[in-house]
Amino acid sequence: MLPPELPPLPALTRAEAQVVDAYLDLVDLVGRSNPARCTHTYGALRAAQALAGRATALKDALTLMHLRGESELHTATLAEALRLLDGDRRTRRVTVPPPSAR
């Protein structure tokens, strides 16, 4: 039996799709380097080292949108894309976890 088909992503320009992808990549890296959630320094170090490159990719995608005259972000559409790409779960790793029950 096949898994249920996911809903389609909303229509995005190529630059918008790059913004969403680069943002989620950054979120994943910040989550991997979050000292409240990671357990090994080497993995956190590698994630931190990759942050600069992914931040540049996000900046470049936003610059491209700006240069093309795309002056507004369509937040509802972009939020829907982020939700469909598991952004809720991925951004949870960035936060400080609640205190454990003792």
Buried (B, 14 or more C-beta within 10 A) or exposed (E): EEEEEEEEEBEBBEBBBBBBBBBBBBBBBBBBBBEEBBEEEEEBEEBBEBBEEBBEBBEBBBEBBEEEEBEEEBEEBBBBBBEBBEBEEBBEBBEEEEEEEE
